[in-house]
Amino acid sequence: MNSAYRNTAAIDVHKRWLYVVVGLAETAERDFPRCRVGSTIQDLAGLGEWLRRQGVCTVVMESTAQYWKPVWAALEAEFTLLLAQARSNAAPRGRKSDYADAIRMIKRLWADDLRLSFVPDPEQRGWRLLTRMRVQHTREITRLRNRIEGLLEEGRIKISLVCSATFWARAGAACYAH
């Protein structure tokens, strides 16, 4: 076992519920503390307290859709967090169980057999979010401009013949009459 992960919590993240198991090095697997908590902000604060009382230093969770992000944000100030790729913790066919998934995550982490994802620091995540939103908005504006111009063309309005730009947001655009 990797000694850096002696007291590790694993969280099987769902939309509404989090299934948490704490793996303690000297404890038998059947005696690992477990709990099920909600995913509200108050529940996540309570989870942080419970994890501290259990002596947890490291928390590992699966990257399920977007549901892991609020959990990460709530716990990142106090714990070392790891994000496991969901496929690296796949259950044998027909053996899906939330607590069993969390236990399997702990065992695979201890065996260095869990594929982890890189999660940037909060500042970099903020910059990435802003950049992605800007790109998305630019694409949306372009799509809408093209749609409006197409509708005008369908209505036999050839505004592009008299204006160098249909929309005034571009620098240097000028309309002129023939």
Number of C-alpha atoms within 10 A of each C-alpha: 12 9 8 10 20 19 19 27 28 30 29 25 24 17 12 10 16 25 21 27 29 27 27 20 15 9 11 9 14 7 11 16 15 17 13 16 15 17 20 13 12 10 16 20 14 14 22 18 11 13 23 13 9 16 14 21 17 19 24 25 26 25 19 16 11 11 17 20 12 14 22 19 11 16 17 16 9 13 17 14 19 21 21 21 17 19 11 14 20 13 14 7 6 6 10 11 12 18 19 15 22 26 24 18 29 29 19 16 22 19 11 12 13 21 15 18 13 9 12 10 9 11 9 11 12 12 11 13 11 12 12 12 12 12 11 12 12 12 12 12 12 12 12 12 14 13 12 13 18 13 12 14 13 10 9 9 12 12 14 13 13 13 15 14 16 18 11 12 8 9 7 8 12 13 14 8 6 5
